[in-house]
């Protein structure tokens, strides 16, 4: 390649990488996989190394990420949040080790001490504590300026709002990774698809999308988690190594990954990488490699940084969970809420030790956007280690015989005309007697986290619908032994076990029963909130919109879905049938009659007589709620020393402000 051709390709790569940076870092909507992006980035690096005069300051290799979104205010990082150099080969890890040893003038027999950590596939954030109290949280942004997501970060349950060290350092900046566990990712996507919303492509996108919500109540409903991995500016405390840093902040209450550890030399690094690659499949969160750091902070300072990454660290990435195969067919599939999804039937292929023969295409807008056709050669990946997804089609391999699948006008199961509701990307069958919806409703109702009817899996559910024995979930409680004996290869003992399992399910916890009903956007967590607030299905059925919206974490859309569900005569009939059949959900303990029943508290400033977590538990144990923001619904603001904007807002709204001592007097407790 001559200089002119290289210059043209570099400009093209600038445009491509910049576009993918914006889609990935800012919009949380990547169009290509990490592996494809890494290939583009590596190609640009190699061209700039070969033609150094063509490298420009504005090159993507000279900066990090993308500009923050305008919808958030900005926070400048006191120390830039650099990204890491990547590698996929053991050879390059050996070269990395040799480079550092040469830079430090070490001999061949002098081994470096490294610290290795699982490389979380989430969203990088910076957390700031002032005098031991959490004050702000921001995203990486472009590495120098990030988005202010403080209100949303506060909703992450593993995050301590106060460090457990006395006296605390004046200022502590900690870098971490926000992520979503795989089981929570699956549940979130299932709820989004049921609601006709676009599912997230992977857990990283789900975490980023959750943290970047403008309404922190939405973030609070997402079970985000966090691991801390590195320091920013620390004022008032000294650390000597990465291990010393992580051990210390863990004692302060910050979450760290327990799989991280110190190793000796490049051999220790390679052994750790292989161990994590083996463990990867069993973890409940997504990792895409390991991070290797020189353990000593003194050596880190001596090694310093390059233009966009530190010399003392590298990301050793795993091979992508991807494979190429053929789309043999695309079949519309009807879900429990009537959402019709195109599913690709694939020529079976192994991806990370699993044989994949089907992959979701989510909806027809996604199908058209990616231009996937029957007969296409496609790239698939196991997104978040759960449901395989089609990444892209190789259009250059088409021979003209490929076919598109048009959006159906009628339900493939029952023949009813389909509907696309306003504001949704999904199309739906609204016919409640649709066999597919009944099958899926039975499967959900009987699942382990719902009514837990052991043995009643998809196979028997399909048979019940096929034989017209069940048209609603209420019909499960009218089945008898003769009904089950109509199944092929059904024995008397197995029929008895199924009947016993159905009978035993009549007394499940109320929260599980609410979840089992399949109300749109009401997952397990929301069901528990509703069960605790209303105490019975009868009370929930009569709940008004105002009563629902008064509950923490219940928004307008969820409230509307609940009201619509119980307003539907068919749903009321199904509930009544189950109650007549003996279904009696067990009311879970309600905190009624406590000293703070129905009251909302906000705590602000530095508290001296109890921690924020203690305060929250006190309020909730007395039937109240401890929230993070002041509104007209707030009954009391408890102000410690150095209270800031929340105190100001409370005074503006006329919300009563009390001291810690006055709060304890309300409780009837005196602390000295």
N, C-alpha and C positions, 0 to 999 in steps of 0.2 A: 504494500500500500504506500503510495507516495504522499507527500505533505498535503497536497490539495484534497485528495480523497479522505485523508485522515481528518482534516479540518471540517469537511462536510459531515463526516460521521460523528465527530465530536459535538457539533452543533445539534445534530439530530438527537444524540443521546442526552444533551442538556435538556431539550424539550420533553423527551419521553420521561426522564427521571424526575424532572420538576413536576410534571403532571401526576406521576405516580406518588410523589412525595405529598402533594396536596390531597390526593384521594385517600392516602393512608393515614397521614398524621393529622390532617385538619378535618376531613369530611368523614373519616371512618368508613370509607366505601371503596376498598381497593378493587381494581379490575384484574390484577395479575397476582399470582402467588408470590410468596417470598423468594422462592427459588428463581423465578423469572426476573424479579427485580434485582436480585444479587448478581445474576448473569450480566444485566445491563450495566450495573455499577462497576463490576469487575472489568468489563470491556472498556469502560471509560478510563478507569485507573491505568490499565495497560497501555492504552493509546497515549495518555498524558505522560507516562513514563518513557514511552518510545519517542514521543515528540514533545519534549518539555517546553519548547517555545510556544506551543499551542495551548498550554494550560493557562487558564484565566482566573482571576480572583472570584468571579461569579460562578465558577464551576460547582456543580453539586458535590464534588469531592471536597470542597473547601468549607462547607457549612452543614448544618444538621437540621433535618426535619423541614417544616414549612411554617409560614407565618401564622400566629394565633388567629382564631376566628374573631371577627369584630363583635360578636354577640357577648363576649366576655371582656371584662376589664383586664388589664395586663399587669404582670408582675415581672420585674427584671431580676434574674438570678444573680446573686452577688458573685458566685463562682459559676462559670458556664457549665451546663450539663452536656458533656461531650458524649458522642456515640462511640461505639467500639469498632475496631477493625474486625472483619469476619474471616474465618477460614473453614474449609470443609475437609481438609486432609491432615493426616498425622505428619506428613512431611513438612507442611507449613508450620505446624506446632513446634517441630524440632528446629526449624529455621528461626522461629520467634524466640525460642530459648537461646539459640546460638547468638542471635542479634543482641539480646540483652546482656549476655555474658561478655561479649566484645565491648559493648558500651560501658560496662562497669569494670572492664579489665580483669575479669575473673579467669582463672585457669580451668583447664578441662576437668580437673578432679574436684573443683569447687561447685557443689550443687546449690542451686537457688531454692529458696522456700517459697512455694506458691500457695495461694488460697483459691480453692475451686468452689463454685456455686452453680446450682441449676439455673439455666437461663430462662426466666419466666417469659411467657409470651403474653404480655399484658400492656398496660399503659404506664409509662414512666411519670412519676410525680415528685415534687419536692415538698416536704413538710417542714414547717417552721414552728419552733417552740420558743417563746419568750418568757424567761423566768419560770420555765418548766410547764407553761400552759400553751396548748396549741393555739396558734394565732392565724396561720394562713396555709393554704395548700395550692399548688399550681402545677400545671402540666409542663412537660419539657418545652413545648413550643418549638422555636427555632434554635434552642440551646442557650439562648441569651435572654429571651423574653418569652414567658409562658402565659397561659390563661389562668385567671383567678377562679379556681373551683373550690374555694374554701368551704362554702356552705354544703356542697355535695360531699367533700371529703369527710366532713364531720359525721356524715351518716354511716360511714364504714365502721361496722361494729368492732373489728379487731383493733381499731385505732384508739390509743389512749388519748384522752383530752388533757391529761396531766401526767407528767413524767414522775415516776416513783423514785426520786432522788432529792435529798434535802441536805444542804441547799442546792437548788438546780443551777446549771450553767446559765449565764445571762441570755445567750442565744444559741439554739441548736438547729441546724439545718440538716435534714436527713433525706436522702433520696431513696425511693422505693418503687415497687411495681404493683399497680392495682390490677387484680385479675378476677375472673369468675370461674368457680369450680365447674367441672364438666357436667355434673348432674344438674346444677342450677342453670347452666347454659342450655341443656336439653329442655328443661321445664320452661324457661323463658321463651325459647323459639316455638315450642308447642303452643304456648299461650298467644304468641304473636300471630301464628298462622291461623289459629282458631278465630282471632279477632280480625282476620283479613289484612294484617299488617305484614310488611316485608320482614322476613326472618334475618337474623344476623348471620354473616358468612362464617364466623368462627368466634371462639370465646374472647379473643383479643378485641374484635370489633364490638362485641356485646359489652365488655368492660368499658371501652372508650365511649361508646354511645350512652352508657348509663351514667358515667361520670360527667359527661358534658351536657346533661339535661339542664335547661334553664329553670325548671321547677324541681327543687331539691326533694320534694315529696315523692317524685317519680324515682329519683336515685335511691331514696330510703327503702323503696319496695324491692330493690334489686340486691340480692345477697352478695355484695362485693366483698372481696378479701384483699389482703395486703401483705407483702413481704418487704422489709427494709433491707437495703444492701450497701449503702455507701454514705459518706459524709459530704456535706457542703461546708459552709462556714460554721465553725464551732468557736464560740467565745466563752471561755471560762472552764475549759476542760481539754486535756491533751490525750491523744491516743498514739500508740506506738506501732500498731499493725492493724491489718484488716480483721484478723481474728479477735484482737483486743477490742476493736470497735464494735463488732457484732456481739461479742459476749457482754460488753458493757451496756449497749442499748437494749439488749434483751432483759437485763436486770432492771432497766428503767421502765420496762413495760411495753416496748416496741416489738412487733412481731418480726421474727427472722426465720429463715428457712433452716430447719434442723439438719437438712441433708448437706449443708455446706461444711467444708472442712479443709484443714491445712494438709498439704502433701509435699513430698521432697522430690525435686528435680522433674525433668520432663517425663521420666518413667511413671512417677506418681500421677502426673497430669493425665497421661494416656490411660492409666488404670482407672482413674476416676471417671473419665469420659465413657469408657466401655461399661462401667457399672451403671452410670446414669442412663445410657442407651438401653440397657437391659431392664431397668426399673421403669422406664418411661411409660410403658403400656399399663402399668399398675397404678400410676399416680392419678389422683383425682383432679389434677390441674394440668394445663398444657405447658410443656417445656419444649423448646426447639434447639437445645444445645446446652453447653456449659460455658460459664465465664471463668477465665483464668486470670488471676491477678498476682503480681508480686506482693507478698504478704507485708513486707516492711514498708511503713510509710516514709521512712528516711530514704530508702532506695527509690520509692515512687517519686519523691521530690527530685532526686538526683536524675532520674530518667526523664521526667518532664512529659510534655505533650507535643504532638505534631499539630497540623492545622485543624483537624477535626476529631482526633482521637488520642488517648494517652498511649505512650510507648510501653507502659508497664502492664497493659491488660489486652486481652483478645477474646473474642467470642468464637468458640469452637462449636460450629453448628452441626446438627444431625442432618443426614440426608433427608430430603423432603418425602413426605408420605404421599407419593404420587405414582400414577401408572397411566399408560396409554392403552385404550381398548376401543371396542366398536359398539355403537348404539344400535342394538338389534330392533328396538321398538320404543315408542314413547306412549305410555298408557295413562289416561286420566284416572285418578283415584279419589274417592269421596271420603272425607273425614267425618268425625263425630258431629261437628257443627255445620256440616254441609259444604265446607270449603272443598273445591275440586282442585287437585294438584296434579301437574304432569310429572310422571315418574319415568325415568329412563331405565329400560331393561337392557343390561349390558352383557356383552360376551364376558363370561367370568374371568376375573384377573385378580392376582394376589397383590394386596397393598399392605405393607408392614405386617406380613404374616396372616392376614385375613383375606379370605376369598370374597370379592365384591361382585355382585351381579345386578344390583340396583342402585340408583342414585337419585336424589331429589333434584327437581328443577324449579321448585318453589311455586311459581305461578307463570302465567302466559306472558306477562311483561318481561320477566326475567328470561324466559325462553326466547323471546324475540330479540332482546338486548344482546344475548350471547349467540344468537343465531345457531341454535343446536337443532340438527335435523336427524331423522331416522336414517341410518346408514353412515353417519359421520364417524370418523376417527376422532376421539376426544381424549383430553387429559382430565383425569379424575384425582381427587385427593380426599383423604379422610379428614374432614373439617372438624377440628376439635376432638379427634379420635372417636367420633360418634357416627353420625349419618354421613355417608360418602356424598360428595357433591361434584358436579361437573364444572371444571374450571373454564375450559374453552374447547372449541372445535378447531381442528386443523383443516381450514377451508381449502388449502392448497392440495389436499389429498382427495378432494371430491371428484367423482367421475360423471356426475350428472344424474345419477340414479337416486340421490338422496331426496327425502320428502319431508316437508314441514307438517306439523300437527296443528291444524287450525283450532282456535278457541271453540269449545263445544257450545252449541245453543241449547242442548238438552242434557239432562243428567244421564250419564252412561249406565246408571244402576236402575233408576225408576222411570226415566223418560220425561220427567217434569222439566219445564223450561227453566233455565238457569238465570240467575240475577247477579248483577254487579252493583253492590250498594255504594252510595256516595262516599268518597274519601277512602275507599278500600282498593287494594290492588287485586284482591282475590275475587273469584266468581263462586257463587254458592248455589246449591240446591236447597230451596226453602221448604220442600215437601217433608214434613216430619215423619211420614210413614215410609220414607226411603229405606230400603233394606240395609244399605251400606251405613247409613247414619245409626240405625238401630244396632247393627253389629258393633260399631265403634263405641256407641253409648254403653253397651253391655260390657265391653272390654274395659272401658274406663271405670265404670261403676264397680266392677268386681276386682279391680287392680289392688295391689298390696297396700298402697298408701290411701286408698279410698275404703271400700267396704270389705276388702280382703276376703273374697269368697274363694277359698283355696280349691284349685283344680278346675275352676271354670275359666279356661283360657279361650284364646281366639277360635280354636277348633270347635269347641262345644258351643260357643256363642254363635258361630256361623251356622251350626246345625240347628240350633233353636230357632233361628230366623228362617232358615230354609224350610223347616217343618211347620212354620207358622205357629209355633208354640209361644213365642214371645214377640210382642209388638211394642212394648215399652219395658223399662227396667222393673216396673211394678209387677209385671207378669212373672218375674223370677220367683216371687213369693207365693205363686199359685200352682207351681209345678209339683207333680207327684212322681212316684216311682215308675208308673206306667209310661209317663212322658219320656223319661230318660231311657227306658228300655226300648224305645223306638230307634235309638241310635245304633249304628253298626258297631259290633264288637263291644257292646256295653254289658257288663256283668252286674249281678245283683248287689255285690259288695261296693263296686264303684258308684253305682247309682245311689246307694245309701250314703256314701261319703259325700257326694255332691249335695244331697238333700240336707245333710247335717251341716255342711259348710254354709249353705244358704240360711238355715235356721240360726246358726251362730252369729251371722252377720246382722241380725235384727237389732242387736244391742252394741252398736259401735259408738265411739265418741262423736259428739255433735259436729265437731270440726271436720271429721272424715266424711260424715254424711253430707255436709254442705259442699265439700270438695267433690264428692261422688256425683252430685247432681249435674255437674258440668256447666255451671253458669259461666258465661263468657268473661274472661279476665279474672276469674276467681280461682287462684291457685291455692296450694296448701297453706301458705303463710297468711293470705287474706282470709281464708276460711277460718283459721284460728282466731284472727282478730274479731271476725263476725260472731263466732261461737262465744267468745269471752264477753262480748258486748251485749248480746241479746239473750243468751241462755237457752233458747229453744227455737225450733224451726218455725213455730207459730209466731213468735215475736219478730223474727227476721222477716217473715212473709208480710207482716203489717208495717214494717219500718218505712218511715217517710224519707224523702230525699234529704231533708235537713238533718234528721237523726243519723243517716249514713255519713253525710259529709262532716258531721261533728267528730267522727272517728279519725284518729291519727292514721295516715297512710291510705285512706279511702278518698279517691278523687271523683270528679263529676262523671267520668265515663263508667267507672266501676259501679258507682251508685245507680246510674241509669240502667246498666245491664241487670243489676239485681232487681230493681223495680219492675223492669220489663219481664223478667223471668217469672216473677210471682203474679204479675198481672195477666199472664197467659192462661186461659181457662184449661187448656190441655195439661199444662204443668201442674196446676192446682189439683186437677183430677188424678194425676199420677201420684202426687204426694198423699192425697186422701186414700188412695188405694193401698199404698204402702202402710200407712198408719192403721187402716182396717185389717191388714194382713199381720199386724203385730210388730211392725218396725218401730222401735222406741229408742231414738238416739239418746245417748247419755249426756246430760248437761255437764259441761266441764266447770270447774270451780270459777265462780265470778267474784271479783273483789267488790262486793256491794256493801254499802254501809260504813266504809272506812271514813276516816276523818277528812280525807281529800277526795271523796267520791265525786266524779264528774268534773273535777277542777283541773285547770291547766297551769303548770308552773314553768317559768324560764329562769335558769341560773346564769349569772353573768359575773365577770370579774374574777379575782383570785379568792377562792374559798379557803378558809383556815380550819373550820371545825369538821369538815367532811369533804370527800372528793366528789367530783361530778357523778361518778358511777354510784357512789353511796347515796347521793341525793336522789338520783333517778329511782333507785330501788326503794327508797323510803316512800317517795310519792306513789309509785305504782303499787306497793304493798298496801297503801291506804286508799286504793281505788282511783288515783288520779293519773295524770300524764305529765311527763317532763319533756318539753319540746325545745327545739333549738332556735326558734325565732319568735319575736314578739308580735302579737296581732290583737285585734279587738276581742278575740276569744280567750286571751290570756287572763287568768284570774290574779296571779301574783308574779312579780319579778323579784327574785331573791338576788340582791346585789352584794358582791364582795368588794374588796378594795380594787381600785383601778378599773372600775366598770366603764365600759365605753359606749358604743353606738346603741346597744340594746337598752341601756339605761335611758339614753336620750329619747329613743323611740317610745319607751314606756311612758315617759313624762308627757310626750306629745299626744299620746292616745288616752292619757288619763288612767293608765293601768296602775294599780297600787304597787308600790315598791317597798320591800321590807328587807331587813338585815338577816344574817344567818341566825342570830339569837332570836329574833322575832319568829322566824320560820320554825325553830325548835320549840318555841313557846306555843305556836299553833299546834304542833305535834304533841305537846304535853311532855316534852323531854327537856331536861336542863343539863347542858354540858359545861364544864368549867375547864 
